[in-house]
């Protein structure tokens, strides 16, 4: 297996419609294995072909609790039920998150690598992933479903403050008249003598 090159916004391939696969080539197994490896390396739960430069209508999904990925050829959502707001991100828009509208439940249809029809009823994260990946294959990004402009934000990570060492005072002076560690500890000799 090999990692594929991720495509990021504003790469125009992310806005292209992918092509239906009419005959499943033998090479597609290796390609989808590479897609899965790339998805794992990027810490995602789904990946569409155009996110790695392909124009075939193929996607892979693997939820955290699954042992095996789901390979979907020509996936399509055939029914949607309900609506909810969820937080979402995308491997092609790294460093950002947004609140989007997604269905509560979906029904999807696709082919597997053997050309057999796969029908999926999904809710929760799987429903969200199915909508997200089929959107990708149709040139649609999650930012097209944002609840509002304000519901899109850059992810920031707070750095942990450095831990003070035993031989360094935290700020040079004790706070609010508190005694320093040196003033409150008895000398080692007197402590040993009292035991």
C-alpha positions in Angstrom: 0.0 0.0 0.0 1.0 3.6 -0.5 -0.1 7.0 0.8 -1.7 9.1 -1.8 -1.3 12.9 -2.1 -4.1 14.8 -0.4 -5.7 17.6 -2.4 -6.7 20.8 -0.4 -8.9 23.7 -1.1 -8.7 25.6 -3.5 -7.6 22.7 -5.7 -10.2 22.7 -8.6 -10.5 18.9 -8.6 -12.5 19.1 -5.4 -15.2 20.9 -7.3 -15.3 18.4 -10.2 -18.0 15.8 -10.6 -16.5 12.3 -10.5 -17.3 9.7 -13.2 -19.4 6.6 -12.6 -17.5 3.3 -12.9 -19.1 1.1 -15.4 -16.6 -1.8 -15.2 -14.7 -2.4 -12.0 -11.0 -2.8 -13.0 -8.7 -5.2 -11.1 -6.5 -2.2 -10.1 -9.3 -0.6 -8.1 -8.6 -2.9 -5.1 -5.1 -1.6 -4.8 -6.3 2.0 -5.3 -8.9 1.7 -2.6 -6.3 0.1 -0.3 -4.2 3.1 -0.9 -7.1 5.4 -0.2 -7.7 3.6 3.2 -4.1 3.9 4.1 -4.2 7.6 3.3 -7.4 8.1 5.3 -5.8 6.4 8.3 -2.6 8.5 8.0 -4.7 11.7 8.0 -6.9 10.5 10.9 -10.1 10.6 8.9 -13.2 8.4 8.8 -13.9 8.8 5.1 -12.2 9.7 1.9 -13.4 10.3 -1.6 -11.4 9.7 -4.8 -11.2 13.4 -5.8 -9.6 14.2 -2.5 -6.6 12.3 -3.6 -6.7 13.4 -7.3 -8.9 10.7 -8.8 -12.1 11.3 -10.8 -13.7 7.9 -10.3 -16.9 7.7 -8.2 -15.4 5.8 -5.3 -15.1 6.5 -1.6 -14.0 4.6 1.5 -15.4 4.9 5.1 -14.2 3.4 8.3 -15.7 4.4 11.6 -13.5 4.2 14.7 -15.1 1.0 16.0 -15.0 -0.9 12.7 -12.3 -3.5 12.0 -12.7 -3.2 8.2 -13.4 -0.2 5.9 -16.4 0.1 3.7 -15.5 0.5 0.0 -18.3 2.2 -2.0 -18.3 2.4 -5.8 -20.9 4.8 -7.4 -22.4 5.6 -4.0 -25.6 7.6 -3.9 -28.0 8.7 -1.2 -31.5 7.4 -2.2 -33.4 8.7 0.8 -32.9 11.3 3.6 -35.0 11.7 6.8 -35.0 14.5 9.3 -32.5 17.3 9.8 -29.9 18.0 12.4 -27.0 20.4 13.0 -23.6 18.7 13.5 -20.0 19.8 13.7 -17.9 18.7 10.7 -14.4 19.0 9.3 -12.7 17.8 6.2 -9.3 16.4 5.3 -9.2 18.7 2.3 -9.8 21.8 4.5 -7.3 21.1 7.3 -7.4 23.3 10.4 -11.0 24.3 10.2 -14.4 23.1 11.5 -18.0 24.1 10.9 -21.6 23.5 11.9 -23.6 22.1 9.0 -27.0 20.7 8.4 -27.1 17.0 7.8 -29.9 14.4 7.7 -30.7 12.3 10.8 -31.0 9.1 8.8 -30.1 8.1 5.2 -30.4 5.2 2.9 -27.6 4.7 0.4 -26.8 2.4 -2.4 -23.4 1.5 -3.9 -21.4 -1.4 -5.4 -18.7 -3.2 -3.6 -15.4 -4.3 -5.2 -17.1 -7.5 -6.5 -19.7 -5.5 -8.3 -22.5 -6.5 -5.8 -25.1 -4.0 -4.8 -24.7 -2.8 -1.2 -27.7 -1.1 0.5 -27.0 0.9 3.7 -29.4 2.3 6.3 -27.5 4.7 8.5 -27.9 7.3 11.2 -25.4 9.1 13.4 -21.8 9.4 12.3 -22.2 6.9 9.4 -25.1 8.9 7.9 -23.0 12.0 8.2 -20.0 10.3 6.6 -22.1 8.9 3.7 -23.5 12.4 3.0 -20.0 14.0 3.3 -18.3 11.6 0.9 -21.1 11.4 -1.7 -21.1 15.2 -1.7 -17.3 15.2 -2.4 -17.9 12.9 -5.4 -20.4 15.5 -6.7 -18.0 18.4 -6.3 -19.7 19.6 -3.1 -17.8 20.6 0.1 -19.2 20.6 3.6 -18.7 24.4 3.7 -21.6 24.6 1.2 -23.9 23.3 4.0 -22.8 25.7 6.7 -25.6 26.9 9.1 -24.1 30.5 8.8 -20.8 32.2 8.1 -20.2 32.5 11.8 -20.5 28.7 12.1 -17.1 28.2 10.4 -14.0 28.5 12.5 -10.2 27.9 12.6 -9.2 25.2 15.1 -6.8 26.5 17.7 -4.8 24.4 20.1 -3.9 25.9 23.5 -0.3 25.1 24.4 0.2 23.7 27.9 2.1 26.1 30.1 5.6 24.9 30.9 5.9 23.0 34.2 8.0 24.9 36.8 11.0 23.0 37.9 11.8 22.5 41.6 14.8 24.8 41.6 13.1 27.7 39.8 10.6 30.0 41.4 7.4 30.4 39.2 7.5 34.2 39.1 10.4 35.3 41.3 8.3 36.5 44.3 5.8 34.7 46.5 2.1 35.6 45.8 -0.1 37.3 48.3 2.4 37.0 51.2 2.6 33.1 50.8 5.8 31.6 52.0 8.1 30.0 49.5 8.8 26.3 49.5 12.2 27.0 51.0 10.6 28.9 53.9 8.1 26.1 54.8 10.3 23.1 54.6 12.4 22.1 57.6 16.1 21.4 57.0 16.7 17.8 56.2 18.9 17.2 59.3 16.3 18.3 61.8 13.5 16.3 60.1 15.7 13.1 60.3 16.5 13.8 64.0 12.8 14.1 64.9 11.9 10.7 63.5 
